[in-house]
Amino acid sequence: MGKGFQVVVVRDYDPNRDLKRVEELEKSCEVGSLLVDLMGDPLARIRQSPSFYMLVAEIDNEIVGMIRGTIKTVTRGGNALHDGNSPVISTTKLAFVSGLRVSPYYRRMGIGLKLVQRLEDWFRLNDAAYAYVQTENDNAASVKLFTEKSGYSKYRTPTFMVNPVFNHRVTVSRRVNIIKLVPSDAESIFRNRFSSTEFFPSDINSILTNKLSLGTFLAVPRGSDYVSGSLPGSWAVISIWNSKEVYKLQVQGTSRLKRTLAKTTRVLDGALPFLKIPSFPNLFKPFAMHFLYGIGGEGPQAAEMVEALCSHAHNIAKKSGCAVVAAEVGSCEPLRAGIPHWKALSPEDLWCLKRLRDDDDGVDWTKSTPGLSVFVDPRDL
């Protein structure tokens, strides 16, 4: 029987019978030049969310595709202004499509579309109003599947900003004082700063107290005091998510020459750390990263504060054995100038959004104009 006529069965993921076969499929599906290792737990990326689901596609008892999804409540964009000034904060139930994989041999058979449609059935069954997906802007096959075949709209184009972790510690500005916040203070700042920001999750307290969250750090000018509930004129905040415990990545298809050059920079940086050579980490074997989220701040020195926090986060990642530190920010984010990154490692993402049902107020989020910032939930990374 020809490949195009085989029966595709889409069903719930069963860890008792599917684990090994799902791991094999994951290894056969590079994401661009990246190989993803979920370290024996296919649900690792989604189980931190309040509601999650996974489906597999099967042909003759062979797993040929899979997809994951989550649902949460977030701040919706497109809100009206209250008294012509402050935004009216409206929340909505948002679903997230992630981890779509189809075996290279079984592509162009409509399996990906079938998985997306079945996952959307689960979204609707659980009353989600919108669904969104994150993909790279230059991933033509993924963009076509969601925008041309599945009814998603191109919505936002944030940048995934990746900075290497060097063999040396980086210097944190002495003009800045960095304070680790207790979760309750971090939650208070987050709700005051981000509550009107698109995609801000209502269960932020669950994220900040999650075992994968390494802490929230506040930067203030040296000599300034921080009293709970009172911030100085300039400040910035960042939280760190430990992706190292969820998955590892590996860059594939790099020439021997490039690998040798990268190794040379690491050797020099390790031997002469006082020179602070910007060495290229070993991304050609499985590596881990920390993700920075909740990047915010105010005041004329806010970008400087963010840069100091990123330096502090670099040193934490170095101590933890991570190869990179990453963050994702909106294209208009005012504080992005303070986030160090290597452009060659930092792709432009595309977020696509689909309306699954009407919200009570009739507003269509997919047609809203971009705000300056988006909140990137580390659970959706």
N, C-alpha and C positions, 0 to 999 in steps of 0.2 A: 504494500500500500504506500502511496506517495506521502511524503512528509506533510503536505498541506491538507491531507484528509484524515489525519489522526484525531481521535477524540481527546479533547483537553478537559480534565476535571479540576475544578477549583474548589478547594475545601479548607477547613481550619487547619492550622499547623498543630501537629501532635508531637511534642518533644520526645515521647517514648519511642516513636517509630521513625521520626523524620530528622532527628538531630544530625546524625552523621551525613545523611544525603544533602541536607541544607548547607552544612559546612563545605562539602565538596563543590556545591554549586557556587557558593560565595567565592571560593578560591578561583573558580574558572571565570569569574566576572570582574575584570579590572574596572575600576571607576576612573576613566581617563587613563593616566599612567600610574594610578594608585592601586595597590592591593590592600584590602581591608581584612583584618583578622579580629573577629569578635570574641576570640579567646574562649570558645566552647559554649557561648551563650547567645544564640541568635536573637533573643529578646532583650539583650543588654542595653541597646540604644533606646528602647521605648518603655521599659518596665518602671522607669522613674516617673512616668506621667500618670495622672489620675485615672485614665482609662486607655487601654491599649488592646491591639488586636493584630493577628498575623495570619496570612493566608498563603497557601502554596498551590501551584499548578502542577498537575501530574499527567503524564502520558504513559500508559502501559506500566504503571508502578514506578516510573522514573520521574523524579521531581525536576521540572524544567523551568520553574519560575517561582517567585515569591514576592510578597509585598507586606509592608507593615503600616500601621496607622495608629494615631492617638487622637484624643479629644480633650479639650480643656476650655475654660472660660477666659477670654482676653478682652482688653480694651479695643474697641472697634474704631477704625478711622472714619472720616467723613462726618464728624460730629458738628453740630451747630454751635454757635457761640452764645454764651449766657450774658445778657446785657451788653452784647457787642464786644466783649472782651475775653473773659475766660471760657474755655471750651466746656460744653456739657459732656460729661463722661458717660459713654454708653458701652456696655459690655455685650458680648455675643459668644455663642458656643462655636469654637473653631476646631476643625479637624486638620490633621497634618498627615500628608502622604510621605512615606519614607521607605528607603531600602528596597526599591523596585529592582528586581534582578530577573533576567531571562537568559537561559543557557545560550551561548553563542550559536549552537547548532540549530536551535529552535526559534530563532528570531524571524521577524517578518511573517509571522503566522497569526498575529492578533492576540497573542498571549498576554502581552503587557496591557493592552486595552481591556481585555477581559478581567484581569486582576484589578485594575483601577476601578472598573464598574462595580465589581463585587464588593470592593472595599467601600465605595461610596454608598452602597446599599446599607452597610453597617453604620456608616456615618448618619444617614437619614434615620435609620431605626433608633439611633441614640440622640436624635433631635439636633444634630449639628446644623448650623445655619450657613457656614462657609467651610470650604476646604482649601488648603494651600499646599504648595510643593516648592522645595528649593532645588535648583539645578544650576549648573554652570551656563553662563550666557552663550558659550560657543558649543554646547552639547546639542547639536542640531536634531538628533534622533529624539532626545528627551523633550526638547522644546516642541517639536512637531506633534509628539504623542499627546501632550497635555493641552497645547493651544489650538491645534487643528482638529484633533480627533476626540478630545475629552471635554472641550468647552471651557477651558481655563483662560483667564486673561493675563497678559503680561502686566505685572503690577508694580514691583519695586526692583531696583538693581543695586543692592548693597555690595560692598567690597569685602571679600574675605582676606584680612590682612595678616600675613604670616611673617614672623620674625624668628630667625635662628637663635638657638641657645648656644652661646660661645663657650669655649673652654675656660674663659676667664670670667670673673664677676664683673658686672658693669657698675659704674659709679652712680649712686643715687644723689641727686642734688642736695647740697647742705642747706639750701634755702627753703627746704620743704620738710615738714614733720609728718611722718606716716603713723597712723593709729589703726590698730586692728579693732574693728567694732564687734560688739556682742550682737547676735542675730536680731534681737528686738530693736536695737538702734538702727541696724542696717535696714530692717523692714520699714521703719518709720521714714528714713531718708528716701528709700526706694518709692514708697507710696506717695510721698510729697513731690518727688522729682519726676517720676515716670507714670503716674496714674492716668495721665491723658495721652500717653505715648502709644502709638499703634503696637499691637501684639503683646502689650504688657499683661502677664498672667495674673489672674486673681489670686492664685495660690502661691504667690511669691514667697510666703513664709515656708512653704514646703521645700522650695528650692534652696533657700538660704540655710535651712537646717539639715539639708540632705547630707549624707555621709560623703558624697562626692564634692561638696562645696568646701574648699579649703579656707574660706574666710572672705570677709569684705573689709577693704582697706580704705581709709579716708586720708586724704592729703590736705594739709592746711599750711599756710606760710609759717616758717620757723618763728617761734615766739608767740604764735596764736594759741589760744586755748580752745578746746572743744568741750562743751558741756552738752549733755544729751538734750536734743531738741533745739539747739542753738548753733548755727554755723557762721563762720566768719564771712567777710566780703568775697573772698576767693577760696574755692575748695574744689575737690574732685573726689570721685569714688569709683572703685573697681572691685568686682568679685572674681574669684578664681575657681574654675571648675576642673576637677581632676579626671580628664578623659582617659588618662593612663590606665584607670581601673576598668574601663569599658571596652576599649578596642585599641589595636595598634595598626599602624599604617606602614607601607613600604613602597618606595618609588621603583618602578620597573622601567626597563628599556633604556637605561642611560649608558653611554659609551664608557669604555675602560679609561679613556683619557680624562673624561670629566670626573670619574670616580677618583682617579689618581690625584688630580688637581685639588679636589675637595679634601682628600686625606692629607695632602701636604699642608693645607691651611690649618688643619686641626693639630698636626704635629708641631708646627711653628707656634701656634697659639698656646699649646700645652707646655712647650719648652720655654717660651718667653712670654708669660702672661702679663708682665708689666708693660709690654708693647700694646696690649689690647687689640691684637689683630682680629678683624671680623671673620672668624673661621666658619666654614660651611659644615654643618653637622652631617653625620652619617645617616642619610635618609634611604640608603640602599639596602639596609637590613631593617627588620621590624623596629619601629620607633614609636615613642609616645609623645603626647603634647598636653599642655594645659590651655584651657580656653578662658579668655577674659570676657565677662559679660557685665551688664549693668553699668556701662561706662557713662558717667555723667558728671556734671559740675557747673559751677557758675562763677562769674567774676572775671576781671581782666587777666588773672594769672591761672585760669582754669586749665588751659592747654599745657602750661608748664607743670601743673600738678599732675595731669594725666601722664605726661612723659616720665615723671618721677615714679609714679605708681607702676608704669610698665617696666621700668628698670628694676623696681623691687620684685615684680612678678617674674622677671627674667631670672633673678638670683634664686628665687624659690624653685623655679623649674629646673635650674642647673643642679640644685641640691637634690631634687627628686629624680634626676636622671632623664629628664625629658629632652627631646631634640629641638622642639619648636614651641613657641608661644603664639597663639592665634587669637584674633578678635574679628568680629563682623559688625560693620557700622553702615548706616544709610549713606547714600551718595551725597546728601547735603549736611551730614553731621558736622556741626561746628567744631567739635573736639578732635576730629580725625587727624589734624595736623600734629597732635601730641602723641600719636600712636606710631612707634617705630615699626617699620616693616621693610621687607625686600620685595620690590615690585615684581620681580621674576617669579616669586613664590605666591603671589597674591592675585588670584583670579577674580573677575567680576561675576558675581552670582546673579541669578534671575529668580525672583519669587513670583509664582503664578497663583492666582486666586480665583475661586469659583463660588458662585452663589448657589447654595443647595435648597434654600427656602427663604421666604420673606422674613425679615425681622419685624417685630411688633410695630416699630415706628415707620416702616416702609422705606427706610434709607438703604441704598445699595452701596455697600462698602467698596465693591469692585470699581466704582466710578469716582471714588474720592481722590482729591489732589494730594500729592505727597506732603507729609510733614517734614520737619528738619531731621527727625530721628525715628528709628524703629527700635523696639526692644527685641533683642535676640535671646530667646530662651535656650539655655545650654542643653536642655533635654532634647531639643529639635536639631542639634548640630549634626 
